C-alpha cells in the first residue's frame, strides 16, 4: 500500500493559495533535487506555475541519484553545468493535459510533452517530432506507470491532483524518464 497523501495535501494547501510551484516543491523533502534543477533553468518555474492543463511527472531525489552518468542528462544533473540539457530533461517530464492517476487505464495513452526541438544541443540532437515528444501513461495492476524512450518504465510512487491555476497534476516517480533515440 502506498503512503498516505494527507500530509502532502495539507502541506500543498498553503502553497496552492499562492499558486506557487516552487513553494509546493519546497514543501516536499523528496523533491529537493527537482526543485534545484527547476531553479537552474531560467523562467521554468514561472512558466510551469502559470501553465494550465499539464501533468508534471516529478522524479524523486532517489530517482535522480540513479540517472546514469554516461548519458547527457546524467552528466548535466550531476554537474549542474548544462541548463539546456537540464531544461530538456525537465521538459520531457511535463505532459500536455491533465492525467489524474484514477483515470489512467490499462490501455496506454500517449501524451505530448513540452520537450521540443528548441532543446537541440550537441550531446542530444532532439528532432523528428513536431510540437513535443511523446511519453505513455498506463495502469499495470495497482500501479500507474510512465513509458518513455529506450523502453524506460517509471512507476508513480505518489499522485497528487493539485490545482495551481487551471490545473496541474503531479505524479512522483521512481525513475527519471528517458529520451527516445534520435532517428
C-alpha positions in Angstrom: 0.0 0.0 0.0 1.2 3.5 -0.8 1.8 6.0 1.9 -1.0 8.4 2.8 -1.3 11.6 0.7 -2.8 13.5 3.6 0.5 15.1 4.7 1.2 16.2 1.1 -2.3 17.6 0.6 -2.1 19.5 3.9 1.3 20.9 3.1 0.3 21.7 -0.5 -2.7 23.6 0.7 -0.7 26.5 1.9 1.3 26.6 -1.3 -1.8 26.4 -3.6 -3.3 29.6 -2.3 -0.3 31.3 -3.8 -0.3 29.2 -7.0 3.5 28.7 -6.5 5.0 25.6 -7.9 8.4 26.4 -6.2 6.8 26.6 -2.8 5.0 23.3 -3.4 8.2 21.5 -4.5 10.0 23.0 -1.5 7.4 21.5 0.8 8.3 18.0 -0.4 11.6 16.8 1.0 11.9 14.0 -1.6 11.7 16.6 -4.5 14.6 18.8 -3.4 16.8 17.8 -6.4 13.9 18.5 -8.8 13.5 21.9 -7.2 17.2 22.7 -7.5 17.1 21.7 -11.2 13.9 23.8 -11.9 15.6 26.8 -10.4 18.7 26.4 -12.7 16.6 26.8 -15.9 15.7 30.5 -16.4 12.0 31.1 -16.3 10.9 27.5 -16.0 9.4 27.8 -12.5 7.2 30.8 -13.6 6.3 29.1 -16.9 5.1 25.9 -15.1 3.3 27.9 -12.3 1.3 29.8 -14.9 0.7 26.9 -17.2 -2.7 25.3 -17.5 -3.8 21.7 -18.0 -0.4 20.0 -17.5 0.8 16.9 -15.7 4.2 17.0 -14.1 6.0 13.7 -13.7 8.3 14.5 -10.7 11.3 12.3 -10.2 12.2 11.9 -6.6 15.7 12.5 -5.2 16.3 8.8 -5.3 15.3 8.7 -9.0 17.8 11.5 -9.8 20.5 9.7 -7.8 20.4 6.7 -10.2 20.5 8.5 -13.5 23.4 7.0 -15.5 26.4 9.2 -15.7 27.1 8.2 -19.3 24.1 10.0 -20.8 24.0 13.8 -21.4 21.1 14.2 -19.0 23.0 12.3 -16.3 26.1 14.4 -16.7 24.0 17.6 -16.6 22.2 16.5 -13.4 25.4 15.5 -11.7 27.5 18.6 -12.7 24.6 21.1 -12.9 26.5 22.6 -15.8 24.3 22.4 -18.8 21.0 24.2 -18.5 19.9 23.3 -22.0 20.2 19.6 -21.2 18.6 20.0 -17.8 15.8 22.0 -19.4 15.3 19.2 -22.0 15.2 16.6 -19.3 12.6 18.5 -17.3 10.5 19.4 -20.3 10.3 15.7 -21.1 8.6 15.3 -17.6 5.8 17.8 -18.3 2.8 16.4 -20.2 0.3 18.5 -22.1 -3.0 17.6 -20.5 -4.3 16.6 -17.0 -3.9 12.9 -16.3 -5.1 12.1 -12.8 -4.0 8.7 -11.6 -7.6 7.5 -11.1 -8.4 8.0 -14.8 -5.3 6.2 -16.2 -6.3 2.8 -17.7 -4.5 -0.4 -18.8 -4.6 0.9 -22.4 -1.6 3.1 -22.9 -2.4 6.8 -23.6 0.5 8.7 -25.2 0.7 12.4 -24.4 2.9 15.2 -25.8 5.5 16.6 -23.5 7.0 20.1 -23.5 10.2 18.7 -25.0 10.6 20.1 -28.5 13.4 20.9 -30.9 14.3 24.1 -29.1 16.4 21.9 -26.8 18.7 20.7 -29.5 22.3 20.5 -28.4 25.5 18.7 -29.5 25.1 15.9 -27.0 21.4 15.2 -27.5 20.0 16.1 -31.0 16.3 16.3 -30.3 14.5 16.2 -33.6 12.0 14.3 -35.7 8.9 15.5 -33.8 6.6 18.4 -34.1 5.0 20.1 -31.1 6.6 17.8 -28.4 7.9 14.4 -27.8 5.5 11.7 -26.6 5.5 9.5 -23.5 2.9 7.0 -22.4 0.8 6.5 -19.3 -0.8 3.3 -18.3 -2.1 1.3 -15.4 -0.3 -2.0 -14.6 -2.3 -3.7 -11.9 -2.4 -1.3 -8.9 0.5 0.8 -10.3 0.4 3.7 -12.7 3.4 3.7 -15.0 5.0 6.1 -17.4 6.6 4.8 -20.6 9.5 6.8 -22.0 12.3 6.4 -24.5 14.6 3.4 -24.5 11.7 1.4 -23.1 12.1 3.0 -19.7 9.2 2.3 -17.3 8.8 4.7 -14.3 6.3 3.8 -11.6 4.2 6.5 -9.9 5.0 6.4 -6.2 2.6 9.2 -5.2 0.0 11.0 -7.2 -1.5 14.4 -6.4 -4.3 16.2 -8.1 -3.3 19.7 -7.4 -4.9 22.8 -8.8 -2.4 25.6 -9.5 -4.1 27.9 -11.9 -6.1 26.0 -14.4 -4.9 22.6 -13.3 -1.6 20.9 -12.7 -1.5 17.2 -11.8 1.7 16.0 -10.2 2.9 12.4 -10.1 6.1 11.5 -8.2 8.0 8.7 -9.9 10.8 6.3 -9.0 12.8 6.7 -12.3 13.8 9.7 -14.4 12.1 9.5 -17.9 14.4 8.7 -20.8 14.7 10.3 -24.2 13.9 8.3 -27.3 16.9 7.6 -29.5 17.4 10.2 -32.3 16.3 8.9 -35.7 
